[in-house]
Amino acid sequence: MNDKDLLLEHISNHPESHFEKEGLQEYVFKQLNIDQVENIISEIRREKPELIKDFIRFRKKEGIQSTGMIKPFLKNGGFTKIEKDKENERIKKNKREEKADKLLDLDLRLKTFETKIGKKLIIFAAIISVLSFLITVLTLEFWKTDESKSEQKIQVENPLLNKKEGIQKDSLN
């Protein structure tokens, strides 16, 4: 139980009484000074103003008094639960940020990998293009076309090949 819940529990146990910061410091928060007690009260007013009200006598503010909202608030966990929920949310946010950082790191590593592979692919494509060009030039150089028959004949003559071609032509006739 944190200091705010401790203060709320103390004043809710005495609903008809009013409490001044000096009395709270003397009986409830002996380890704290007056300014720290006043800070706790102002934090309660800032976060949940419906929990305490000012006790005013003769137009002079003399302290604080409890409201009927304190006991249900404390049963639901009070400020301790609120702070724990904020801490859990902060932890979740940090985890999300860590995951986002990891994703950005992986994305950067992927992009550098892609650029390395991309350069290699460009070099590979250039080599393939050059080889394809050379194969085309060599093919045109060593194959002779017969313009009348639109058939190609090998320029380098091999007697076995010519013999087979003659046999194939005879079998077709």
Secondary structure, 3 states (H helix, E strand, C coil): CCHHHHHHHHHHCCCCCCECHHHHHHHCCCCCCHHHHHHHHHHHHHHCCCCEEEEEECCEEEEEEECCCHHHHHHCCHHHHHHHHHHHHHHHHHHHHHHHHHHHHHHHHHHHHHHHHHHHHHHHHHHHHHHHHHHHHHHHHHEEEECCCCEEEECCCCHHHHHHHHHHHHHHC
